[in-house]
Amino acid sequence: MAIVHTVVFRLIHEPGSDAETEFLDTAQSTLTSIPGVEHFTISRQVSPKSELTWLFSMVFADQSVYEAYNAHPAHVGFVEGRWVPEVAEFQEYDFEAALAERQP
């Protein structure tokens, strides 16, 4: 069953800064280069109800593909080299479809 992996976060960088843009560009190029990553998106929070300002979302075909992504050297390197030092706060959510599609 497909897994939708999401992470919402706030960077240490000033909004609109070159450092913010560079982090997001590097994340996109690095994470989308990993086999099995599908439908990668970066979204900006527009509601004042949360201090978490960014969302990464991606889809994996199944649990084994997701586990391979987590262990992939490019992912591990990004987390250790960029994520840990540059992300101030985050929440991670992983979803599977709860109900089968209903046929009319």
Buried (B, 14 or more C-beta within 10 A) or exposed (E): EBBBBBBBBBBEBEEEEEEBEEBBEBBBEBBEEBEBBEEBEEEEBEEEEEEBBBBBBBBBEEEEBBEBBEEBEBBEEBEEEBBEEBBEEBEEEEEEEEEEEEEE
